[in-house]
Amino acid sequence: MSVWAWIVLACVAAYALKILGYLVLTAWLACPAVVRISGMLTIGLLAALVAMNAVSYDGGFVLTPVSERSSLPPRR
């Protein structure tokens, strides 16, 4: 398949998932476990994003000792 076909397929899948979210019963979403899990999932994903941005450098990972961090070239 071409790139555009994959893009259209991804758009249709995302839209279908969004519509499916509106069809979920309210009783399922009112469950305390679902509320707790959805809150923790949001925090976990945000923490993972921050961690990835903290250790990535120029398309790769950089884990160096603190004493060597000043020798890194400046970011573009």
Secondary structure, DSSP 8 states (H G I E B T S, - for coil): --HHHHHHHHHHHHHHHHHHHHHS-HHHHTSHHHHHHHHHHHHHHHHHHHHHHHHEETTEE----GGGGGGS----
